[in-house]
Amino acid sequence: MLKEKLQKTTPFIYGITFILILSICSLGFLTPFSTVSIGSASSGTEFNSSVSCLYKAGLNGSITSNILVDRLTDDGDETILVGTSDGLYLISNGVLQRYIPSPFGISHIALVEDVTGDDLRDIVVSLKEADVPALRCYDGATGEKVWHFASKQKVFVKGMGWGEVQLATTGLQIARDRDSQIVIVTSGRCVFALDVHEGSQLWKFEALDRLGHLALVADINGDDVEELAIGSEDGYLYMLSGKSGKVLWKKRIAEELTLEYGGGNTEMVQTGITSIQTLARETGRIITGSGDGKVRLIDLKDKRCVWEKTIVASEDDLPTNLRVFLGVDTTEDGLPEVLVAKDDYECQGDDRSSGGGSIFGGSTSRVPTIQWEEFGEGHQEVQSSGELEQREVTLLDAEGGEELWQRDLYLWSDADPEIASHNGDPVFLEPHKQQVRRIDLSTGDLLDSIAISTLDGEAPRIKVFNDE
């Protein structure tokens, strides 16, 4: 019914098929629909029609996770999973299907195979701010908890000494085994692998420095389990066996910088890997962004860097924080292009940091150290609310790393950019104030905009999906 309404009202929305738009600051208890209209970027005029494409189903709280769209069964309707500060919401066909409360908020969401035997996929989440076991599996049919796990690791708490502490989750992926799945979690300096059915720990990998997000690739060492690649804050790229957690290969790919300060003083700073994405799962190729201002295509099978591209060259802008995302293939070479966003640099444990406190004693420290006043209830030092800021965005050709265009665009700091298709052409959907701007992904040019009226006055969150 909603799809039929979109077809009748606007060719743009129909071309994308469907847009779910949620506000960042407060979901609240809003009216069933908010009105949006489409205008021309050049003329500023509006079409005569408007379309209601934002629905509310009794949602409450602030959005604290990426919005996930998937199916609980192979032939079922698409379900939207939204993690908020108050819990997890499951929405399908414009109706709230289930609410799983959590006062700790939700930071990561993933769907896994049916572990409860009811023919519905189940849900694994990580709590955002928790002093209880943060990783949880819920029954997709009933919302009941199946298992939980605390990703604890040894840290040094200043004034208290060494202890086992649960740090915030930085990455959550589901790896394929020959007969089942494995839940892979990164937290602090550790990677944990869990049995998807019981939540029991299969293996644990511990690095010398803080780890970030991870990427999965097809089985490389012949044990029928996918391998994983993960970058560290001290610049190393690790390839781990998905079956055992054994290091199959590691190399420091992020470069060391010499920073100059007043009075002729200099400091050597080792940059880290700030972002990682799987480019080609079957061939073992990944894309990394790092604090030295470079993006690299890494072939894990051949253990080599295929190409590297300097995004930030000025020493005044280094170190930097590069986030990499996959777009779609605009050059017809069979590979999705690479979007690179330049974010503000936040050096852990360094006075140049623009962020909050650090869970480590310093950028070169190998001893994980926690300030007790920073570690208290809420773990505020590792999770901050999303911010919408204008960032330098570059589109790279994945085949050779050539720059296709560079623009200043608005992006959320804690959400992936959304790519849609309009009349067969890819478009980037840019959230800005009370509108969504449609950007030609091939050229970076502004095409037109959709006016959005959110009750809290904030820019919208966007999620595009195909309701077939």
C-alpha positions in Angstrom: 0.0 0.0 0.0 2.8 2.4 0.9 4.7 1.4 -2.2 1.6 2.1 -4.4 1.3 5.6 -2.8 4.9 6.4 -3.6 4.5 5.3 -7.2 1.5 7.7 -7.6 3.0 10.7 -5.9 6.6 11.2 -7.0 8.9 9.6 -9.7 12.0 10.3 -7.5 10.9 8.3 -4.5 9.6 5.5 -6.8 12.9 5.4 -8.6 14.7 4.8 -5.3 11.8 2.5 -4.4 11.6 3.5 -0.7 13.3 5.8 1.7 13.1 5.4 5.5 14.2 8.6 7.1 14.7 8.8 10.9 15.7 11.8 12.9 19.0 11.5 14.9 18.3 13.5 18.1 14.9 12.2 19.2 12.6 9.7 17.7 9.9 10.6 20.3 6.3 9.7 19.9 5.5 11.5 16.6 2.5 11.7 14.3 2.1 8.7 11.9 3.6 10.6 9.0 5.8 13.5 8.2 5.5 15.4 4.9 8.3 15.7 2.4 8.4 17.3 -1.0 10.8 17.4 -3.9 12.2 20.6 -5.2 14.7 21.6 -7.9 18.2 22.4 -6.8 18.6 25.1 -9.5 15.2 26.7 -9.3 14.1 26.0 -5.8 10.6 25.3 -6.9 8.5 22.4 -5.7 6.6 19.8 -7.5 2.8 19.8 -6.9 2.9 16.5 -5.2 4.2 15.6 -1.8 4.8 12.2 -0.3 4.5 10.8 3.2 7.6 8.5 3.6 8.5 8.9 7.3 6.4 6.8 9.6 6.4 6.6 13.4 5.3 3.5 15.3 5.8 4.5 18.9 9.6 4.8 18.7 11.4 6.6 21.5 15.0 7.6 22.3 18.0 8.7 20.2 19.5 6.5 17.4 22.7 4.9 18.6 23.4 2.3 15.8 23.5 2.0 12.1 20.1 1.1 10.8 19.9 -2.4 9.5 17.5 -3.7 6.8 17.2 -7.4 6.2 14.8 -10.3 6.2 14.1 -12.7 9.1 13.1 -15.4 6.6 14.2 -15.8 3.0 10.8 -15.1 1.6 9.6 -12.7 4.3 9.1 -8.9 4.3 12.1 -6.7 4.8 12.5 -5.7 8.4 14.1 -2.5 9.6 16.1 -2.8 12.8 16.8 0.4 14.7 19.0 0.6 17.8 18.3 3.4 20.1 19.2 4.6 23.6 16.1 2.8 24.9 16.4 -0.5 23.0 15.9 -2.2 19.7 12.9 -1.7 17.4 11.9 -4.0 14.6 9.6 -2.5 11.9 8.0 -4.1 8.9 5.4 -2.8 6.4 5.2 0.4 8.4 4.2 -1.3 11.6 6.3 -1.8 14.8 6.7 -5.6 15.0 8.7 -5.9 18.2 10.5 -3.8 20.8 13.3 -5.2 22.9 14.0 -2.7 25.7 17.5 -1.9 27.0 18.4 1.0 29.2 22.0 0.7 28.0 21.3 1.6 24.3 22.3 -0.5 21.2 25.6 0.2 19.4 25.7 -2.7 16.8 23.2 -5.0 15.2 23.6 -8.2 13.1 21.2 -11.0 12.0 22.4 -14.6 12.4 21.0 -18.0 11.4 18.1 -19.5 13.3 19.6 -20.7 16.6 16.3 -21.3 18.4 14.6 -23.7 15.9 11.6 -21.5 15.0 12.6 -20.9 11.3 13.3 -17.2 11.9 16.7 -15.6 11.9 17.8 -14.4 15.3 19.5 -11.1 16.3 22.8 -10.3 17.9 23.4 -6.9 19.4 26.0 -5.1 21.4 24.9 -2.7 24.1 26.3 0.8 23.9 26.8 1.7 27.6 26.7 -1.4 29.8 28.1 -2.6 33.1 26.4 -6.0 32.3 27.4 -8.5 29.5 27.2 -6.3 26.4 26.9 -8.9 23.6 23.5 -10.5 23.4 21.5 -12.8 21.2 17.7 -12.4 21.0 15.1 -14.7 19.5 13.9 -13.1 16.3 10.3 -14.3 16.9 9.8 -13.6 20.6 12.5 -11.1 21.5 13.6 -13.3 24.4 17.3 -13.4 25.3 19.1 -16.6 24.1 22.6 -15.9 25.4 24.9 -13.1 26.5 28.7 -12.6 26.6 31.0 -10.1 28.3 34.1 -9.2 26.2 36.4 -8.7 29.1 40.1 -8.1 28.9 42.9 -7.3 31.3 43.5 -3.5 31.7 45.3 -1.3 34.2 42.9 1.0 36.1 44.8 4.0 37.5 44.7 4.0 41.2 43.3 0.4 41.4 45.7 -1.8 39.5 45.1 -4.6 37.0 41.7 -6.1 36.4 39.3 -7.8 34.0 37.2 -5.1 32.4 34.6 -5.0 29.6 35.3 -2.3 27.0 32.9 -1.0 24.4 32.4 -3.0 21.1 34.1 -1.4 18.1 33.1 -4.0 15.5 30.6 -6.8 15.0 30.6 -9.2 12.1 29.2 -12.7 11.3 31.7 -15.1 9.7 30.6 -18.1 7.7 31.8 -21.5 8.8 31.3 -24.7 6.8 28.1 -25.7 8.6 27.3 -22.7 10.7 28.3 -19.1 11.6 30.7 -17.5 14.0 30.1 -14.1 15.8 33.2 -11.9 15.6 33.6 -9.0 17.9 36.3 -6.4 18.4 36.7 -4.6 21.7 39.8 -2.7 23.0 42.9 -4.7 22.0 41.0 -8.0 21.5 39.1 -9.9 19.0 36.6 -12.5 20.3 35.0 -15.3 18.3 31.8 -16.8 19.7 29.7 -19.8 18.9 26.5 -18.5 17.4 24.2 -21.0 19.1 25.5 -20.7 22.7 27.5 -17.5 22.9 30.5 -19.4 24.2 34.0 -18.2 23.4 35.8 -20.1 20.6 39.0 -18.1 20.6 40.5 -14.8 21.5 43.2 -12.7 19.8 45.0 -9.9 21.7 47.1 -7.2 20.0 49.6 -4.8 21.4 47.4 -1.7 20.7 43.8 -0.8 20.3 41.9 -2.5 17.4 39.3 -0.9 15.2 36.7 -2.3 12.7 37.2 -5.5 10.9 36.5 -6.9 7.4 35.7 -10.5 6.4 37.1 -12.3 3.3 36.7 -15.8 1.9 38.6 -18.7 3.3 42.3 -18.3 2.4 44.1 -21.1 4.4 41.7 -23.9 3.4 39.9 -24.6 6.7 36.4 -23.8 5.4 36.0 -20.7 7.6 36.2 -17.1 6.4 39.3 -15.1 7.4 39.2 -11.6 8.9 41.3 -8.5 8.5 41.6 -5.9 11.2 43.7 -2.7 11.7 45.3 -1.4 14.8 46.0 2.0 16.3 49.8 1.4 16.0 49.4 0.9 12.2 49.4 -2.8 11.8 47.1 -4.8 9.5 46.4 -8.3 10.8 44.9 -11.2 8.9 43.5 -13.7 11.3 42.2 -17.3 10.8 38.5 -17.2 11.4 38.7 -20.8 12.8 41.4 -20.4 15.3 42.3 -16.6 15.6 45.9 -17.4 14.6 47.8 -14.6 12.9 48.2 -15.6 9.3 49.9 -12.4 8.2 50.6 -9.0 9.7 52.3 -5.9 8.4 52.6 -2.3 9.5 51.1 -0.3 6.6 50.3 3.0 8.2 53.3 5.3 8.2 55.1 7.2 11.0 54.9 11.0 10.8 57.3 13.7 12.1 55.2 16.5 13.6 56.8 20.0 14.0 55.8 22.3 16.9 56.8 25.7 18.0 60.4 26.4 18.9 61.7 23.8 16.4 60.5 20.9 18.4 59.5 17.7 16.6 57.7 14.5 17.6 57.5 11.1 15.9 53.9 9.8 15.8 52.9 6.4 14.6 49.6 6.6 12.7 46.9 3.9 12.9 44.5 2.3 10.5 41.3 4.2 11.0 38.9 2.4 8.7 38.6 -0.9 6.7 36.1 -2.3 4.2 35.9 -5.6 2.2 36.1 -4.7 -1.5 36.0 -8.2 -2.9 35.2 -11.0 -0.4 36.0 -13.9 -2.7 39.3 -12.6 -3.9 40.5 -11.4 -0.5 40.8 -7.7 -1.3 40.1 -4.9 1.2 40.3 -1.1 1.4 41.9 0.7 4.3 42.1 4.3 5.4 44.8 5.4 7.8 46.0 8.4 9.8 48.8 9.1 7.4 46.2 10.4 5.0 46.4 7.5 2.6 43.9 4.9 1.2 45.2 1.5 0.2 43.9 -1.5 -1.7 45.4 -4.6 0.0 45.4 -8.1 -1.5 45.3 -10.5 1.4 45.9 -13.6 -0.6 49.1 -12.2 -2.2 50.0 -10.2 0.9 50.7 -7.0 -1.0 49.5 -3.4 -1.4 48.0 -3.1 -4.9 47.8 0.7 -4.8 47.8 3.6 -2.4 46.3 7.0 -2.9 47.2 10.1 -0.9 44.0 11.9 0.2 45.5 14.4 2.7 49.0 15.7 1.6 49.4 18.8 3.7 51.5 18.2 6.9 49.3 20.7 8.7 46.3 18.4 8.3 48.1 15.3 9.5 47.5 13.0 11.3 44.0 12.6 10.0 41.0 10.2 10.3 39.9 8.7 7.0 36.7 6.7 6.8 36.2 4.5 3.7 32.9 3.2 2.3 31.9 1.3 -0.8 29.7 2.9 -3.4 28.6 1.3 -6.6 30.4 0.7 -9.9 30.3 4.0 -11.9 33.3 3.3 -14.2 32.0 -0.1 -15.4 35.1 -2.0 -14.3 33.2 -4.5 -12.2 34.3 -3.1 -8.9 32.4 -0.7 -6.6 34.0 2.7 -6.2 35.4 3.9 -2.9 34.0 6.8 -1.0 36.5 8.4 1.4 35.5 10.9 4.2 38.0 13.0 6.0 37.0 13.3 9.7 38.5 15.2 12.5 41.5 13.5 14.0 41.2 12.1 17.5 44.5 10.8 18.9 43.9 8.5 21.9 45.7 9.7 25.0 47.2 12.8 23.2 46.6 16.4 23.9 45.8 17.0 20.2 42.7 15.0 20.7 39.4 16.8 20.0 37.4 14.0 21.5 36.8 12.7 25.0 39.0 10.8 27.3 41.2 7.9 26.3 41.1 4.3 27.4 44.8 4.0 26.7 47.7 5.8 28.5 49.0 7.3 25.3 49.2 7.0 21.5 52.4 5.0 21.8 51.6 3.1 25.0 51.4 -0.7 24.9 49.7 -0.9 28.3 46.0 -0.4 28.2 45.2 2.1 31.0 41.9 3.4 32.2 41.2 6.6 34.2 38.6 5.5 36.8 36.7 8.8 36.5 36.5 8.2 32.7 35.6 4.6 33.0 32.6 5.0 35.3 29.0 4.3 34.4 28.3 4.8 30.8 31.8 4.2 29.3 31.5 7.7 27.7 35.1 7.7 26.6 34.6 5.3 23.8 31.1 6.1 22.4 29.9 9.5 21.4 26.7 10.6 19.9 26.6 11.1 16.1 27.3 14.5 14.7 26.3 15.8 11.2 29.2 17.9 9.8 30.4 18.9 6.4 33.4 16.7 5.5 35.7 16.5 2.5 34.5 13.5 0.5 36.5 11.9 -2.3 35.4 9.2 -4.8 38.1 6.8 -5.9 38.1 4.3 -8.7 38.7 1.0 -7.0 40.6 -0.5 -9.9 43.5 1.8 -9.8 42.9 4.4 -7.1 42.4 7.4 -9.4 40.4 10.3 -8.0 37.0 10.7 -9.7 35.9 13.8 -7.8 36.1 15.6 -4.5 33.4 17.6 -2.7 32.4 19.0 0.7 29.3 17.0 1.7 27.4 16.5 5.0 27.8 13.1 6.7 26.8 11.6 10.0 29.9 10.7 12.0 28.4 7.4 13.1 26.5 6.2 10.0 27.4 5.0 6.6 26.4 7.1 3.6 23.4 6.0 1.6 23.6 5.2 -2.1 20.4 4.9 -4.1 19.4 4.3 -7.8 17.3 6.8 -9.8 16.4 5.8 -13.3 19.3 3.4 -13.3 21.9 6.0 -12.2 23.5 5.9 -8.7 23.0 8.9 -6.4 24.4 9.8 -3.1 21.8 11.0 -0.5 23.2 13.8 1.6 21.4 14.8 4.8 21.5 18.6 5.3 19.3 20.6 7.7 15.6 19.9 6.8 16.3 18.3 3.5 17.9 15.4 1.7 20.1 16.4 -1.3 20.5 14.1 -4.2 24.1 14.0 -5.5 25.1 12.4 -8.8 27.6 9.7 -7.7 29.4 9.8 -11.1 30.2 13.5 -11.0 29.6 14.7 -7.5 27.2 17.3 -8.8 24.0 18.3 -6.9 20.9 17.3 -8.8 17.9 18.3 -6.6 16.6 18.0 -3.0 13.8 16.6 -0.9 12.4 18.9 1.8 12.0 17.0 5.1 10.1 18.3 8.1 11.3 16.7 11.3 9.6 17.6 14.6 12.9 18.1 16.4 14.3 20.3 13.7 17.3 18.1 13.1 18.6 16.7 9.9 17.2 13.3 9.0 18.8 9.9 9.1 18.4 8.1 5.8 18.0 4.4 5.0 17.3 3.1 1.5 16.0 -0.3 0.8 14.0 -2.2 -1.9 10.6 -3.4 -0.8 10.1 -6.1 -3.4 
